[in-house]
Amino acid sequence: MFLDDINKLKRIYEEVSEENRTLYRLQDEYKEIEEIECYITRIKNVEVNLDDLFNLKYIDFIMGKISNYNMEKLKRIMKIYLQLY
């Protein structure tokens, strides 16, 4: 009886732990999306071919430089943005 209860608690704990990890992962992704959304709102009305910008190693904006890593994040968000609008 006692061992059954312990095993049930272990299973519940494992399920909750997995959901908790998923929640933290989604929160991290959401933070990245918010960060990149800032970039998107600043360049959405720029009359420049964005494909040309995506091929650059760095882009120098008034707001600063975007590294290649952040550009990859920006590409992912732009795909989502273009699907929504």
Chimera marker file (.cmm) of the C-alpha trace (Angstrom):
<marker_set name="trace">
<marker id="1" x="0.000" y="0.000" z="0.000" r="1" g="1" b="0" radius="0.5"/>
<marker id="2" x="2.664" y="2.453" z="1.040" r="1" g="1" b="0" radius="0.5"/>
<marker id="3" x="4.881" y="1.513" z="-1.929" r="1" g="1" b="0" radius="0.5"/>
<marker id="4" x="1.933" y="1.992" z="-4.275" r="1" g="1" b="0" radius="0.5"/>
<marker id="5" x="1.416" y="5.486" z="-2.929" r="1" g="1" b="0" radius="0.5"/>
<marker id="6" x="5.101" y="6.280" z="-3.346" r="1" g="1" b="0" radius="0.5"/>
<marker id="7" x="5.041" y="5.046" z="-6.941" r="1" g="1" b="0" radius="0.5"/>
<marker id="8" x="1.944" y="7.109" z="-7.698" r="1" g="1" b="0" radius="0.5"/>
<marker id="9" x="3.615" y="10.162" z="-6.242" r="1" g="1" b="0" radius="0.5"/>
<marker id="10" x="6.726" y="9.510" z="-8.339" r="1" g="1" b="0" radius="0.5"/>
<marker id="11" x="4.651" y="9.313" z="-11.516" r="1" g="1" b="0" radius="0.5"/>
<marker id="12" x="2.809" y="12.504" z="-10.647" r="1" g="1" b="0" radius="0.5"/>
<marker id="13" x="6.095" y="14.235" z="-9.895" r="1" g="1" b="0" radius="0.5"/>
<marker id="14" x="7.583" y="13.145" z="-13.230" r="1" g="1" b="0" radius="0.5"/>
<marker id="15" x="4.543" y="14.417" z="-15.126" r="1" g="1" b="0" radius="0.5"/>
<marker id="16" x="4.574" y="17.749" z="-13.313" r="1" g="1" b="0" radius="0.5"/>
<marker id="17" x="8.340" y="18.089" z="-13.780" r="1" g="1" b="0" radius="0.5"/>
<marker id="18" x="8.007" y="17.572" z="-17.536" r="1" g="1" b="0" radius="0.5"/>
<marker id="19" x="5.227" y="20.152" z="-17.749" r="1" g="1" b="0" radius="0.5"/>
<marker id="20" x="7.318" y="22.555" z="-15.702" r="1" g="1" b="0" radius="0.5"/>
<marker id="21" x="10.297" y="22.155" z="-18.051" r="1" g="1" b="0" radius="0.5"/>
<marker id="22" x="7.994" y="22.766" z="-20.999" r="1" g="1" b="0" radius="0.5"/>
<marker id="23" x="6.624" y="25.881" z="-19.329" r="1" g="1" b="0" radius="0.5"/>
<marker id="24" x="10.116" y="27.296" z="-18.746" r="1" g="1" b="0" radius="0.5"/>
<marker id="25" x="11.132" y="26.523" z="-22.328" r="1" g="1" b="0" radius="0.5"/>
<marker id="26" x="8.041" y="28.296" z="-23.654" r="1" g="1" b="0" radius="0.5"/>
<marker id="27" x="8.678" y="31.280" z="-21.398" r="1" g="1" b="0" radius="0.5"/>
<marker id="28" x="12.222" y="31.540" z="-22.766" r="1" g="1" b="0" radius="0.5"/>
<marker id="29" x="10.925" y="31.369" z="-26.340" r="1" g="1" b="0" radius="0.5"/>
<marker id="30" x="8.348" y="34.042" z="-25.550" r="1" g="1" b="0" radius="0.5"/>
<marker id="31" x="11.073" y="36.344" z="-24.206" r="1" g="1" b="0" radius="0.5"/>
<marker id="32" x="13.050" y="35.855" z="-27.431" r="1" g="1" b="0" radius="0.5"/>
<marker id="33" x="9.956" y="36.659" z="-29.474" r="1" g="1" b="0" radius="0.5"/>
<marker id="34" x="9.339" y="39.836" z="-27.497" r="1" g="1" b="0" radius="0.5"/>
<marker id="35" x="12.955" y="40.886" z="-27.980" r="1" g="1" b="0" radius="0.5"/>
<marker id="36" x="12.815" y="40.345" z="-31.715" r="1" g="1" b="0" radius="0.5"/>
<marker id="37" x="9.403" y="41.966" z="-31.983" r="1" g="1" b="0" radius="0.5"/>
<marker id="38" x="11.151" y="45.169" z="-30.957" r="1" g="1" b="0" radius="0.5"/>
<marker id="39" x="13.387" y="44.848" z="-34.030" r="1" g="1" b="0" radius="0.5"/>
<marker id="40" x="10.460" y="44.053" z="-36.291" r="1" g="1" b="0" radius="0.5"/>
<marker id="41" x="8.404" y="47.041" z="-35.249" r="1" g="1" b="0" radius="0.5"/>
<marker id="42" x="11.346" y="49.286" z="-36.051" r="1" g="1" b="0" radius="0.5"/>
<marker id="43" x="11.950" y="47.920" z="-39.540" r="1" g="1" b="0" radius="0.5"/>
<marker id="44" x="8.460" y="46.946" z="-40.696" r="1" g="1" b="0" radius="0.5"/>
<marker id="45" x="7.943" y="50.208" z="-42.607" r="1" g="1" b="0" radius="0.5"/>
<marker id="46" x="11.443" y="50.347" z="-44.117" r="1" g="1" b="0" radius="0.5"/>
<marker id="47" x="11.368" y="50.180" z="-47.893" r="1" g="1" b="0" radius="0.5"/>
<marker id="48" x="14.301" y="47.770" z="-48.238" r="1" g="1" b="0" radius="0.5"/>
<marker id="49" x="14.323" y="44.207" z="-49.490" r="1" g="1" b="0" radius="0.5"/>
<marker id="50" x="14.672" y="42.217" z="-46.260" r="1" g="1" b="0" radius="0.5"/>
<marker id="51" x="16.230" y="39.273" z="-48.094" r="1" g="1" b="0" radius="0.5"/>
<marker id="52" x="19.216" y="41.494" z="-48.878" r="1" g="1" b="0" radius="0.5"/>
<marker id="53" x="19.516" y="42.394" z="-45.207" r="1" g="1" b="0" radius="0.5"/>
<marker id="54" x="19.375" y="38.769" z="-44.073" r="1" g="1" b="0" radius="0.5"/>
<marker id="55" x="22.472" y="37.948" z="-46.130" r="1" g="1" b="0" radius="0.5"/>
<marker id="56" x="24.654" y="40.463" z="-44.289" r="1" g="1" b="0" radius="0.5"/>
<marker id="57" x="26.876" y="39.477" z="-41.372" r="1" g="1" b="0" radius="0.5"/>
<marker id="58" x="26.010" y="42.642" z="-39.436" r="1" g="1" b="0" radius="0.5"/>
<marker id="59" x="23.458" y="45.366" z="-39.955" r="1" g="1" b="0" radius="0.5"/>
<marker id="60" x="24.089" y="48.825" z="-38.600" r="1" g="1" b="0" radius="0.5"/>
<marker id="61" x="20.849" y="50.473" z="-37.541" r="1" g="1" b="0" radius="0.5"/>
<marker id="62" x="20.365" y="53.631" z="-35.598" r="1" g="1" b="0" radius="0.5"/>
<marker id="63" x="19.296" y="51.362" z="-32.742" r="1" g="1" b="0" radius="0.5"/>
<marker id="64" x="22.625" y="49.514" z="-32.902" r="1" g="1" b="0" radius="0.5"/>
<marker id="65" x="24.126" y="46.426" z="-34.518" r="1" g="1" b="0" radius="0.5"/>
<marker id="66" x="22.423" y="43.089" z="-34.855" r="1" g="1" b="0" radius="0.5"/>
<marker id="67" x="24.738" y="40.091" z="-34.738" r="1" g="1" b="0" radius="0.5"/>
<marker id="68" x="24.343" y="37.148" z="-37.070" r="1" g="1" b="0" radius="0.5"/>
<marker id="69" x="22.858" y="35.147" z="-34.168" r="1" g="1" b="0" radius="0.5"/>
<marker id="70" x="20.180" y="37.751" z="-33.560" r="1" g="1" b="0" radius="0.5"/>
<marker id="71" x="19.584" y="37.991" z="-37.296" r="1" g="1" b="0" radius="0.5"/>
<marker id="72" x="18.715" y="34.282" z="-37.321" r="1" g="1" b="0" radius="0.5"/>
<marker id="73" x="16.211" y="34.936" z="-34.547" r="1" g="1" b="0" radius="0.5"/>
<marker id="74" x="14.880" y="37.872" z="-36.533" r="1" g="1" b="0" radius="0.5"/>
<marker id="75" x="14.418" y="35.653" z="-39.595" r="1" g="1" b="0" radius="0.5"/>
<marker id="76" x="12.365" y="33.160" z="-37.584" r="1" g="1" b="0" radius="0.5"/>
<marker id="77" x="10.184" y="35.907" z="-36.180" r="1" g="1" b="0" radius="0.5"/>
<marker id="78" x="9.799" y="37.581" z="-39.578" r="1" g="1" b="0" radius="0.5"/>
<marker id="79" x="8.439" y="34.326" z="-40.974" r="1" g="1" b="0" radius="0.5"/>
<marker id="80" x="5.862" y="34.234" z="-38.199" r="1" g="1" b="0" radius="0.5"/>
<marker id="81" x="5.115" y="37.937" z="-38.646" r="1" g="1" b="0" radius="0.5"/>
<marker id="82" x="4.607" y="37.563" z="-42.388" r="1" g="1" b="0" radius="0.5"/>
<marker id="83" x="2.239" y="34.648" z="-41.812" r="1" g="1" b="0" radius="0.5"/>
<marker id="84" x="0.169" y="36.728" z="-39.387" r="1" g="1" b="0" radius="0.5"/>
<marker id="85" x="-0.017" y="39.869" z="-41.526" r="1" g="1" b="0" radius="0.5"/>
<link id1="1" id2="2" r="1" g="1" b="0" radius="0.2"/>
<link id1="2" id2="3" r="1" g="1" b="0" radius="0.2"/>
<link id1="3" id2="4" r="1" g="1" b="0" radius="0.2"/>
<link id1="4" id2="5" r="1" g="1" b="0" radius="0.2"/>
<link id1="5" id2="6" r="1" g="1" b="0" radius="0.2"/>
<link id1="6" id2="7" r="1" g="1" b="0" radius="0.2"/>
<link id1="7" id2="8" r="1" g="1" b="0" radius="0.2"/>
<link id1="8" id2="9" r="1" g="1" b="0" radius="0.2"/>
<link id1="9" id2="10" r="1" g="1" b="0" radius="0.2"/>
<link id1="10" id2="11" r="1" g="1" b="0" radius="0.2"/>
<link id1="11" id2="12" r="1" g="1" b="0" radius="0.2"/>
<link id1="12" id2="13" r="1" g="1" b="0" radius="0.2"/>
<link id1="13" id2="14" r="1" g="1" b="0" radius="0.2"/>
<link id1="14" id2="15" r="1" g="1" b="0" radius="0.2"/>
<link id1="15" id2="16" r="1" g="1" b="0" radius="0.2"/>
<link id1="16" id2="17" r="1" g="1" b="0" radius="0.2"/>
<link id1="17" id2="18" r="1" g="1" b="0" radius="0.2"/>
<link id1="18" id2="19" r="1" g="1" b="0" radius="0.2"/>
<link id1="19" id2="20" r="1" g="1" b="0" radius="0.2"/>
<link id1="20" id2="21" r="1" g="1" b="0" radius="0.2"/>
<link id1="21" id2="22" r="1" g="1" b="0" radius="0.2"/>
<link id1="22" id2="23" r="1" g="1" b="0" radius="0.2"/>
<link id1="23" id2="24" r="1" g="1" b="0" radius="0.2"/>
<link id1="24" id2="25" r="1" g="1" b="0" radius="0.2"/>
<link id1="25" id2="26" r="1" g="1" b="0" radius="0.2"/>
<link id1="26" id2="27" r="1" g="1" b="0" radius="0.2"/>
<link id1="27" id2="28" r="1" g="1" b="0" radius="0.2"/>
<link id1="28" id2="29" r="1" g="1" b="0" radius="0.2"/>
<link id1="29" id2="30" r="1" g="1" b="0" radius="0.2"/>
<link id1="30" id2="31" r="1" g="1" b="0" radius="0.2"/>
<link id1="31" id2="32" r="1" g="1" b="0" radius="0.2"/>
<link id1="32" id2="33" r="1" g="1" b="0" radius="0.2"/>
<link id1="33" id2="34" r="1" g="1" b="0" radius="0.2"/>
<link id1="34" id2="35" r="1" g="1" b="0" radius="0.2"/>
<link id1="35" id2="36" r="1" g="1" b="0" radius="0.2"/>
<link id1="36" id2="37" r="1" g="1" b="0" radius="0.2"/>
<link id1="37" id2="38" r="1" g="1" b="0" radius="0.2"/>
<link id1="38" id2="39" r="1" g="1" b="0" radius="0.2"/>
<link id1="39" id2="40" r="1" g="1" b="0" radius="0.2"/>
<link id1="40" id2="41" r="1" g="1" b="0" radius="0.2"/>
<link id1="41" id2="42" r="1" g="1" b="0" radius="0.2"/>
<link id1="42" id2="43" r="1" g="1" b="0" radius="0.2"/>
<link id1="43" id2="44" r="1" g="1" b="0" radius="0.2"/>
<link id1="44" id2="45" r="1" g="1" b="0" radius="0.2"/>
<link id1="45" id2="46" r="1" g="1" b="0" radius="0.2"/>
<link id1="46" id2="47" r="1" g="1" b="0" radius="0.2"/>
<link id1="47" id2="48" r="1" g="1" b="0" radius="0.2"/>
<link id1="48" id2="49" r="1" g="1" b="0" radius="0.2"/>
<link id1="49" id2="50" r="1" g="1" b="0" radius="0.2"/>
<link id1="50" id2="51" r="1" g="1" b="0" radius="0.2"/>
<link id1="51" id2="52" r="1" g="1" b="0" radius="0.2"/>
<link id1="52" id2="53" r="1" g="1" b="0" radius="0.2"/>
<link id1="53" id2="54" r="1" g="1" b="0" radius="0.2"/>
<link id1="54" id2="55" r="1" g="1" b="0" radius="0.2"/>
<link id1="55" id2="56" r="1" g="1" b="0" radius="0.2"/>
<link id1="56" id2="57" r="1" g="1" b="0" radius="0.2"/>
<link id1="57" id2="58" r="1" g="1" b="0" radius="0.2"/>
<link id1="58" id2="59" r="1" g="1" b="0" radius="0.2"/>
<link id1="59" id2="60" r="1" g="1" b="0" radius="0.2"/>
<link id1="60" id2="61" r="1" g="1" b="0" radius="0.2"/>
<link id1="61" id2="62" r="1" g="1" b="0" radius="0.2"/>
<link id1="62" id2="63" r="1" g="1" b="0" radius="0.2"/>
<link id1="63" id2="64" r="1" g="1" b="0" radius="0.2"/>
<link id1="64" id2="65" r="1" g="1" b="0" radius="0.2"/>
<link id1="65" id2="66" r="1" g="1" b="0" radius="0.2"/>
<link id1="66" id2="67" r="1" g="1" b="0" radius="0.2"/>
<link id1="67" id2="68" r="1" g="1" b="0" radius="0.2"/>
<link id1="68" id2="69" r="1" g="1" b="0" radius="0.2"/>
<link id1="69" id2="70" r="1" g="1" b="0" radius="0.2"/>
<link id1="70" id2="71" r="1" g="1" b="0" radius="0.2"/>
<link id1="71" id2="72" r="1" g="1" b="0" radius="0.2"/>
<link id1="72" id2="73" r="1" g="1" b="0" radius="0.2"/>
<link id1="73" id2="74" r="1" g="1" b="0" radius="0.2"/>
<link id1="74" id2="75" r="1" g="1" b="0" radius="0.2"/>
<link id1="75" id2="76" r="1" g="1" b="0" radius="0.2"/>
<link id1="76" id2="77" r="1" g="1" b="0" radius="0.2"/>
<link id1="77" id2="78" r="1" g="1" b="0" radius="0.2"/>
<link id1="78" id2="79" r="1" g="1" b="0" radius="0.2"/>
<link id1="79" id2="80" r="1" g="1" b="0" radius="0.2"/>
<link id1="80" id2="81" r="1" g="1" b="0" radius="0.2"/>
<link id1="81" id2="82" r="1" g="1" b="0" radius="0.2"/>
<link id1="82" id2="83" r="1" g="1" b="0" radius="0.2"/>
<link id1="83" id2="84" r="1" g="1" b="0" radius="0.2"/>
<link id1="84" id2="85" r="1" g="1" b="0" radius="0.2"/>
</marker_set>
